[in-house]
């Protein structure tokens, strides 16, 4: 198993627009073998003094922190479809992202505990 994890901020007033956008994106990931795509709307995301999720995404007034992940069979499987996914995003002509793509935090992760 391999996990791509993401954290970013979405304008709270654009939640419905974001959900529609995210559903289309999830369909593309699933088409290429993603086992699971999860988009989580921040509910209890406290400010921190030294570090926090809001600080990490440079949260602005009127925005909500998002925590998302995509589960793949393996890193190799995900890497084998990355180019095709990018092309599908281009072909889908999704328009502008309903969030600031410059403030996305992302990374790939190997699970070490899965209970």
Secondary structure, DSSP 4 states (H G I P E B T S, - for coil): -EEEEEEEEEEGGGHHHHHHHHHHHHHHHHHTT-SEEEEEE-SS----SS--HHHHTT--TTEEEEEEEEEES-HHHHHHHHHHHHHHHHHHT--S-SB-GGG-EEEEE--S---
